[in-house]
């Protein structure tokens, strides 16, 4: 957001969500505070397992 100049257009906080229609609501939040960028959020596990190669 900062590199493209979008922080001035959309603000210092951005939240994205997807999966609500499937019952797997997930979201992330991006915060810009000075030189610090914080990314966090909530997610729902859709698939769990192990792959052996």
C-alpha positions in Angstrom: 0.0 0.0 0.0 2.8 2.4 0.9 4.9 1.5 -2.2 2.0 2.2 -4.6 0.7 5.3 -2.7 -2.6 3.6 -1.8 -2.2 4.3 1.9 -3.1 7.9 1.2 -6.1 6.8 -0.8 -7.5 4.0 1.4 -6.1 4.9 4.8 -3.6 3.3 7.1 -5.7 0.2 7.8 -7.0 -2.3 5.2 -9.2 -5.4 5.9 -9.9 -8.1 3.4 -12.4 -10.9 3.8 -13.3 -14.0 1.8 -15.1 -17.3 2.3 -18.2 -16.2 4.2 -20.5 -17.6 1.5 -18.9 -21.0 2.0 -19.1 -20.9 5.8 -15.3 -20.4 6.0 -15.1 -16.7 6.9 -11.5 -15.6 6.9 -10.1 -12.1 7.1 -6.8 -10.3 7.3 -6.0 -6.8 8.5 -3.0 -4.7 7.4 -2.0 -1.7 9.5 0.7 0.9 8.6 2.1 2.8 11.5 5.1 4.9 10.6 7.7 2.5 9.4 6.0 -0.5 10.9 3.6 -2.8 9.0 1.5 -5.3 10.9 -0.5 -8.1 9.3 -2.9 -10.2 11.3 -6.3 -11.7 11.2 -8.6 -14.7 11.6 -8.8 -17.8 9.5 -10.8 -21.0 9.5 -9.0 -24.3 8.6 -10.5 -25.7 5.4 -8.2 -28.7 4.9 -6.0 -30.5 7.4 -3.6 -33.4 6.6 -0.1 -34.6 5.7 1.6 -35.1 2.4 4.5 -37.6 2.1 6.9 -37.1 -0.7 
